[in-house]
């Protein structure tokens, strides 16, 4: 009797020394082993768990519909890094990461299954803390360029000055316009957006300034324009660099005199509206080329914000990926854990001509192809997969190379100032120094400490 118990006691001691929760079930789904970490994570004592169906103990969100252990028992294939939520004994929702495998006896026959699970509560709390720290009115960023913009936005919002937001397509110009409005004294009034490039002049004029009944064939009744609809609030003129010279004259009058004249009207109507304009073009270059009025340019560009492309703020990519994974988990009712290290490395080295919008499309497509666990390289669009690389293309960036790249770029930008570089990277100066030595990074010739 004593001899038969000894191996069991040794196995129990080994399981209890593991920091991850571990439990086993027999073919009837009743728990046959339950280690100390499983007790700690679930709040259920081992004696109370043994012999009970695992679904009664865990009360997980996928027990009934997509149980990883049940899938492993039916297919024979292990599950690695699936994510789920369980409800512990206190009724608290606990995020966990799961791996499963079959359990065999000495004769090689399947006698049950084993599942390991890790408590992700601290990871999730850190993720939320980072998101709270580096999120500003739905704008995500921790790069120096974005943090400087975050500092400026409240001051800009408090004023009533016209703002011009310049930046490549997909950089989130409308998000910044919304942030300016939401932080301003006008926040209780409307924010009205107009895409100036989407309409021909005749329609755009009616859309912006409204029209009177009979102004043209189909004008059966008076219609207020977007400026009138935004009364007391903010109007967002997107792609203002695409408006015609004739429309530029009309806009100039609005900004100078703060009045609009509806089509078919005979009287100018005063408006109290703040104007935020945006363009993906270089308005100064258009002025120089004679394609944009200089007087309108200076009226629009009272306050100027220039948004960086994603390739200029690669430090923000992990935060953005994490945010997008959370967003699509909510929208699609999934519970993906995130992206693999290889995927993150590939995303970090991509140049993103479509900026944040392109990254969002990449993650959304990956969600369609990925059924659970982590997004892998095979879930990315073909042009981002290694198989799509030509013979002259360089291999995907390794994690070490990615880290080396980020540190080198930050040191270059900060002209070798290790203290400022460490702050930008979110690490201690001593940690940065160790990484510089370990990765063999050459310091810039200019020493930023002398500034």
C-alpha positions as CSV (number, residue, x, y, z in Angstrom):
1,X,0.0,0.0,0.0
2,X,2.8,2.4,1.0
3,X,4.8,1.5,-2.2
4,X,1.8,2.4,-4.5
5,X,1.2,5.7,-2.8
6,X,4.8,6.9,-3.1
7,X,4.8,7.6,-6.9
8,X,1.5,9.4,-6.6
9,X,2.8,11.6,-3.8
10,X,5.9,12.4,-5.8
11,X,3.8,13.3,-8.8
12,X,1.6,15.5,-6.6
13,X,4.6,17.2,-5.2
14,X,6.0,17.9,-8.6
15,X,2.7,19.4,-9.8
16,X,2.4,21.5,-6.7
17,X,5.8,23.1,-7.4
18,X,4.6,24.3,-10.8
19,X,3.5,27.9,-10.9
20,X,0.8,27.3,-13.6
21,X,-2.5,25.6,-12.8
22,X,-2.6,22.0,-13.8
23,X,-5.5,19.5,-13.7
24,X,-6.3,16.2,-15.2
25,X,-9.6,14.6,-16.2
26,X,-10.7,11.0,-16.9
27,X,-12.8,10.0,-19.9
28,X,-15.9,11.1,-18.1
29,X,-14.6,14.6,-17.6
30,X,-14.2,14.2,-13.9
31,X,-11.1,15.9,-12.3
32,X,-8.5,13.4,-11.2
33,X,-5.7,15.8,-10.2
34,X,-5.6,19.4,-9.2
35,X,-2.5,21.2,-8.1
36,X,-1.9,24.1,-5.7
37,X,-1.7,26.8,-8.4
38,X,-5.1,25.6,-9.7
39,X,-6.5,26.0,-6.2
40,X,-5.0,29.5,-6.0
41,X,-6.3,30.7,-9.4
42,X,-9.8,29.2,-9.1
43,X,-10.3,29.6,-5.3
44,X,-11.5,26.0,-5.2
45,X,-9.9,23.6,-2.8
46,X,-8.4,20.4,-4.2
47,X,-10.7,18.2,-2.1
48,X,-13.7,20.1,-3.5
49,X,-12.5,19.8,-7.1
50,X,-11.5,16.1,-7.3
51,X,-14.2,13.9,-8.7
52,X,-16.3,16.8,-10.1
53,X,-16.9,17.6,-13.8
54,X,-14.4,20.2,-14.8
55,X,-17.1,22.6,-16.2
56,X,-18.6,22.9,-12.7
57,X,-15.3,23.9,-11.3
58,X,-14.1,26.4,-14.0
59,X,-17.3,28.0,-15.3
60,X,-15.3,29.2,-18.3
61,X,-16.7,31.2,-21.2
62,X,-15.8,28.4,-23.6
63,X,-16.8,25.3,-21.6
64,X,-20.0,24.7,-23.4
65,X,-19.1,25.9,-26.9
66,X,-15.4,25.6,-27.7
67,X,-13.7,23.7,-24.8
68,X,-10.0,23.2,-25.8
69,X,-9.6,20.0,-23.7
70,X,-12.7,18.5,-25.3
71,X,-11.3,19.4,-28.7
72,X,-8.0,17.8,-27.9
73,X,-9.8,14.6,-26.6
74,X,-11.8,14.3,-29.8
75,X,-9.1,15.2,-32.3
76,X,-5.9,14.1,-30.5
77,X,-4.3,17.4,-31.3
78,X,-2.9,19.5,-28.4
79,X,-4.0,23.1,-27.8
80,X,-1.4,25.7,-27.2
81,X,-2.0,29.2,-25.8
82,X,-5.7,29.4,-26.2
83,X,-7.3,32.2,-24.1
84,X,-10.4,32.2,-22.0
85,X,-12.0,33.6,-18.9
86,X,-13.1,31.6,-15.8
87,X,-15.2,32.6,-12.9
88,X,-13.5,31.9,-9.6
89,X,-15.2,31.0,-6.3
90,X,-15.6,34.7,-5.4
91,X,-17.4,35.3,-8.7
92,X,-14.5,37.3,-10.1
93,X,-13.8,36.9,-13.9
94,X,-10.2,35.7,-14.3
95,X,-8.4,35.8,-17.7
96,X,-6.3,32.7,-18.4
97,X,-4.1,31.1,-21.1
98,X,-4.7,27.4,-21.7
99,X,-2.7,24.5,-23.2
100,X,-4.0,20.9,-23.4
101,X,-2.8,17.4,-24.2
102,X,-3.9,13.8,-24.0
103,X,-3.1,11.6,-21.0
104,X,-1.9,8.1,-21.7
105,X,-1.5,5.0,-19.4
106,X,1.5,2.6,-19.4
107,X,0.0,0.7,-22.4
108,X,-0.3,3.9,-24.5
109,X,-4.1,4.1,-24.3
110,X,-5.9,7.4,-23.8
111,X,-7.2,7.6,-20.2
112,X,-8.1,11.3,-20.1
113,X,-6.6,14.7,-20.7
114,X,-4.4,17.3,-19.0
115,X,-4.8,21.1,-19.0
116,X,-2.4,23.7,-17.8
117,X,-3.6,27.3,-17.4
118,X,-1.9,30.6,-16.5
119,X,-3.5,33.5,-14.7
120,X,-3.3,36.6,-16.9
121,X,-4.8,39.0,-14.4
122,X,-1.5,40.9,-13.9
123,X,-0.7,40.9,-17.6
124,X,-4.2,42.3,-18.3
125,X,-3.9,44.9,-15.5
126,X,-0.5,46.1,-16.9
127,X,-2.0,46.2,-20.4
128,X,-4.9,48.4,-19.2
129,X,-2.4,50.6,-17.3
130,X,-0.3,51.1,-20.4
131,X,-3.4,51.8,-22.5
132,X,-4.6,54.3,-19.9
133,X,-1.2,56.0,-19.8
134,X,-0.7,56.1,-23.6
135,X,-4.2,56.7,-24.8
136,X,-5.7,60.1,-25.4
137,X,-9.3,60.4,-26.6
138,X,-8.9,57.0,-28.5
139,X,-5.5,58.1,-29.9
140,X,-2.9,55.5,-29.1
141,X,0.8,56.3,-28.8
142,X,3.9,56.4,-26.5
143,X,6.4,57.7,-29.0
144,X,7.9,61.1,-28.3
145,X,6.1,62.6,-31.3
146,X,2.7,61.4,-30.1
147,X,3.3,62.4,-26.4
148,X,4.2,65.9,-27.5
149,X,0.9,66.1,-29.4
150,X,-0.9,64.8,-26.4
151,X,0.6,67.7,-24.3
152,X,-0.5,70.3,-26.9
153,X,-4.1,69.1,-27.5
154,X,-5.7,70.4,-24.3
155,X,-4.2,73.9,-24.8
156,X,-5.3,73.9,-28.5
157,X,-8.8,72.7,-27.5
158,X,-9.2,75.5,-25.0
159,X,-8.8,78.2,-27.6
160,X,-11.2,79.0,-30.4
161,X,-8.5,79.3,-33.1
162,X,-8.8,77.6,-36.5
163,X,-6.6,74.4,-36.6
164,X,-4.9,72.8,-39.6
165,X,-4.0,69.1,-39.2
166,X,-1.6,67.8,-41.8
167,X,-0.6,64.2,-42.1
168,X,-0.5,61.2,-44.5
169,X,-3.7,59.2,-45.2
170,X,-4.5,56.8,-42.4
171,X,-2.8,58.7,-39.5
172,X,-6.0,59.5,-37.7
173,X,-6.6,63.2,-38.5
174,X,-10.4,62.9,-37.7
175,X,-9.5,61.3,-34.3
176,X,-7.5,64.4,-33.5
177,X,-10.3,66.7,-34.7
178,X,-12.7,64.9,-32.4
179,X,-10.2,65.1,-29.5
180,X,-10.0,68.9,-30.0
181,X,-13.7,69.2,-30.0
182,X,-14.3,66.9,-27.0
183,X,-11.8,68.8,-24.9
184,X,-13.1,72.2,-25.9
185,X,-15.8,74.5,-24.3
186,X,-17.9,73.6,-27.4
187,X,-18.0,69.9,-26.5
188,X,-21.8,70.0,-25.7
189,X,-22.5,71.3,-29.3
190,X,-22.2,69.3,-32.5
191,X,-19.1,68.2,-34.3
192,X,-20.0,68.1,-38.0
193,X,-17.5,66.5,-40.5
194,X,-17.4,67.1,-44.2
195,X,-15.1,65.4,-46.7
196,X,-14.3,68.2,-49.2
197,X,-12.8,65.8,-51.7
198,X,-15.9,63.6,-52.0
199,X,-18.2,66.2,-53.6
200,X,-18.1,68.3,-56.8
201,X,-18.1,72.1,-56.3
202,X,-21.9,72.6,-56.8
203,X,-22.8,69.9,-54.3
204,X,-20.1,70.9,-51.8
205,X,-21.3,74.5,-51.8
206,X,-24.9,73.4,-51.0
207,X,-23.6,70.9,-48.5
208,X,-21.5,73.5,-46.6
209,X,-23.7,76.6,-46.9
210,X,-27.2,75.2,-47.5
211,X,-29.7,76.4,-50.0
212,X,-33.1,78.1,-50.3
213,X,-36.1,76.6,-51.9
214,X,-36.0,77.2,-55.6
215,X,-32.3,77.8,-55.7
216,X,-32.0,74.9,-58.3
217,X,-34.4,72.4,-59.9
218,X,-34.6,69.9,-57.1
219,X,-34.5,72.4,-54.2
220,X,-38.1,71.9,-53.0
221,X,-37.5,73.5,-49.6
222,X,-34.9,75.3,-47.5
223,X,-32.0,73.1,-46.4
224,X,-29.4,74.2,-43.7
225,X,-25.8,73.7,-44.6
226,X,-23.1,72.0,-42.4
227,X,-21.9,75.3,-41.0
228,X,-25.5,76.0,-39.8
229,X,-25.8,72.5,-38.3
230,X,-22.5,73.0,-36.4
231,X,-23.7,76.2,-34.8
232,X,-22.0,76.7,-31.5
233,X,-19.8,73.6,-32.1
234,X,-17.0,72.5,-34.5
235,X,-16.9,71.8,-38.2
236,X,-14.2,69.4,-39.5
237,X,-13.2,70.1,-43.1
238,X,-11.4,67.0,-44.2
239,X,-9.2,67.1,-47.3
240,X,-9.4,70.9,-47.5
241,X,-6.4,70.8,-49.9
242,X,-8.6,69.4,-52.6
243,X,-11.2,72.3,-52.9
244,X,-11.3,74.3,-56.1
245,X,-10.1,77.9,-56.3
246,X,-13.8,79.1,-56.5
247,X,-14.6,77.2,-53.3
248,X,-11.5,78.6,-51.6
249,X,-12.9,82.1,-52.1
250,X,-16.2,81.1,-50.4
251,X,-14.3,79.5,-47.5
252,X,-12.1,82.5,-47.1
253,X,-15.1,84.7,-46.6
254,X,-16.5,82.4,-43.9
255,X,-13.3,82.5,-42.0
256,X,-12.8,86.2,-42.4
257,X,-16.4,87.4,-41.7
258,X,-17.9,84.5,-39.9
259,X,-21.0,84.5,-42.1
260,X,-22.4,82.0,-44.7
261,X,-24.6,82.8,-47.7
262,X,-27.0,79.9,-48.7
263,X,-27.4,79.2,-52.4
264,X,-30.3,81.2,-53.6
265,X,-30.2,83.4,-50.6
266,X,-29.9,87.2,-50.5
267,X,-28.7,87.7,-46.9
268,X,-25.5,86.5,-45.2
269,X,-26.2,84.4,-42.1
270,X,-23.8,84.8,-39.1
271,X,-22.3,81.5,-37.8
272,X,-20.5,80.7,-34.5
273,X,-18.4,77.7,-35.5
274,X,-14.9,76.6,-34.9
275,X,-13.1,75.3,-38.0
276,X,-10.7,72.4,-37.9
277,X,-9.3,71.5,-41.3
278,X,-7.2,68.5,-42.4
279,X,-5.3,67.5,-45.5
280,X,-2.9,64.8,-46.6
281,X,-1.2,67.3,-48.9
282,X,1.5,69.8,-48.3
283,X,-0.5,73.0,-48.3
284,X,2.6,75.2,-48.3
285,X,3.8,73.5,-51.4
286,X,0.4,74.0,-53.0
287,X,0.5,77.7,-52.1
288,X,4.0,77.9,-53.7
289,X,2.7,76.2,-56.8
290,X,-0.3,78.7,-57.0
291,X,-2.9,75.9,-56.4
292,X,-4.0,77.1,-53.0
293,X,-4.7,80.7,-52.0
294,X,-2.1,82.1,-49.6
295,X,-4.6,84.2,-47.7
296,X,-6.8,81.2,-47.1
297,X,-3.7,79.2,-46.1
298,X,-2.8,81.7,-43.4
299,X,-6.5,81.8,-42.2
300,X,-6.7,78.0,-41.9
301,X,-3.2,77.5,-40.5
302,X,-3.6,79.6,-37.3
303,X,-2.7,76.5,-35.2
304,X,-0.8,73.8,-37.1
305,X,-0.5,70.1,-36.1
306,X,1.6,67.7,-38.2
307,X,0.9,64.0,-37.6
308,X,3.7,61.5,-38.1
309,X,3.3,58.5,-40.3
310,X,3.5,55.1,-38.6
311,X,7.0,54.4,-39.9
312,X,8.1,57.5,-38.0
313,X,6.7,56.1,-34.7
314,X,7.4,52.4,-34.8
315,X,7.5,52.4,-31.0
316,X,3.7,52.7,-31.0
317,X,3.1,49.5,-33.1
318,X,3.0,47.1,-30.2
319,X,0.5,49.3,-28.3
320,X,-1.6,49.7,-31.5
321,X,-1.6,46.0,-32.1
322,X,-2.7,45.3,-28.5
323,X,-5.5,47.9,-28.9
324,X,-6.6,46.5,-32.2
325,X,-6.6,42.9,-30.9
326,X,-8.8,44.0,-28.0
327,X,-11.1,45.9,-30.3
328,X,-11.7,43.0,-32.7
329,X,-12.1,40.6,-29.9
330,X,-15.0,42.7,-28.7
331,X,-16.5,43.2,-32.2
332,X,-16.2,39.6,-33.3
333,X,-16.9,37.9,-30.0
334,X,-13.5,36.2,-30.1
335,X,-10.8,35.8,-27.4
336,X,-7.5,35.8,-29.2
337,X,-4.4,36.2,-27.0
338,X,-2.6,38.5,-29.4
339,X,0.2,38.1,-32.0
340,X,3.2,35.8,-32.0
341,X,6.7,37.1,-31.6
342,X,7.4,36.4,-35.3
343,X,4.3,38.4,-36.3
344,X,5.2,41.3,-34.1
345,X,8.7,41.4,-35.6
346,X,7.2,41.4,-39.1
347,X,4.8,44.1,-38.2
348,X,7.6,46.2,-36.7
349,X,9.6,46.2,-40.0
350,X,6.8,46.9,-42.4
351,X,6.7,50.5,-43.8
352,X,2.9,51.1,-43.7
353,X,2.2,53.4,-46.7
354,X,-1.4,53.3,-45.4
355,X,-0.3,54.0,-41.8
356,X,-2.6,53.1,-38.8
357,X,-5.5,52.3,-41.1
358,X,-3.3,49.8,-42.9
359,X,-2.3,48.1,-39.7
360,X,-5.9,47.9,-38.6
361,X,-6.8,46.2,-41.9
362,X,-3.9,43.7,-41.4
363,X,-5.2,42.8,-37.9
364,X,-8.8,42.6,-39.0
365,X,-7.8,40.1,-41.8
366,X,-5.8,38.1,-39.4
367,X,-8.9,37.8,-37.1
368,X,-10.8,36.3,-40.0
369,X,-8.2,33.6,-40.6
370,X,-7.2,32.9,-36.9
371,X,-9.6,30.6,-35.0
372,X,-8.0,31.0,-31.6
373,X,-4.8,31.4,-29.6
374,X,-2.2,33.6,-31.2
375,X,-2.1,35.3,-34.6
376,X,0.7,33.6,-36.6
377,X,2.6,34.5,-39.8
378,X,0.2,32.4,-41.8
379,X,-2.7,34.6,-40.8
380,X,-1.1,37.8,-42.2
381,X,-1.9,39.1,-45.8
382,X,0.2,37.3,-48.4
383,X,2.5,40.2,-49.0
384,X,3.6,40.1,-45.3
385,X,4.2,36.4,-45.1
386,X,7.8,35.0,-45.5
387,X,6.6,32.7,-48.3
388,X,5.8,35.8,-50.4
389,X,9.3,37.2,-50.1
390,X,11.3,37.1,-53.3
391,X,14.9,35.8,-53.6
392,X,16.4,39.2,-53.0
393,X,14.2,40.1,-50.0
394,X,15.7,40.1,-46.6
395,X,14.3,37.7,-44.0
396,X,11.9,38.9,-41.3
397,X,13.4,40.9,-38.5
398,X,14.3,38.8,-35.5
399,X,13.2,40.1,-32.0
400,X,16.8,40.9,-31.2
401,X,17.2,42.8,-34.4
402,X,13.9,44.6,-33.8
403,X,15.1,45.6,-30.3
404,X,18.4,46.8,-31.7
405,X,16.6,48.8,-34.4
406,X,14.4,50.6,-31.9
407,X,17.2,51.4,-29.5
408,X,19.5,52.6,-32.3
409,X,16.8,54.8,-33.8
410,X,15.9,56.3,-30.4
411,X,19.6,57.0,-29.6
412,X,20.0,58.6,-33.0
413,X,16.9,60.8,-32.5
414,X,18.1,61.8,-29.0
415,X,21.7,62.4,-30.2
416,X,23.1,59.7,-27.9
417,X,21.5,61.0,-24.7
418,X,21.0,57.7,-22.8
419,X,18.7,59.2,-20.1
420,X,16.3,60.7,-22.6
421,X,16.4,57.6,-24.8
422,X,15.6,55.3,-21.9
423,X,12.7,57.5,-21.0
424,X,11.4,57.3,-24.6
425,X,11.8,53.5,-24.6
426,X,10.1,53.2,-21.2
427,X,13.1,51.5,-19.5
428,X,15.7,52.4,-16.9
429,X,18.9,54.0,-18.0
430,X,20.9,51.1,-16.5
431,X,18.8,48.6,-18.5
432,X,19.4,50.6,-21.6
433,X,23.2,50.6,-20.9
434,X,23.1,46.8,-20.5
435,X,21.2,46.3,-23.8
436,X,23.6,48.6,-25.7
437,X,26.5,46.5,-24.6
438,X,24.7,43.2,-25.1
439,X,23.5,44.1,-28.6
440,X,26.8,45.7,-29.6
441,X,25.2,49.0,-30.5
442,X,27.5,51.8,-31.6
443,X,26.7,55.1,-29.9
444,X,26.2,58.2,-32.2
445,X,29.3,60.4,-32.6
446,X,27.4,63.3,-31.0
447,X,27.0,62.8,-27.3
448,X,23.6,64.2,-26.3
449,X,24.7,64.4,-22.6
450,X,26.7,67.5,-23.4
451,X,23.6,69.4,-24.5
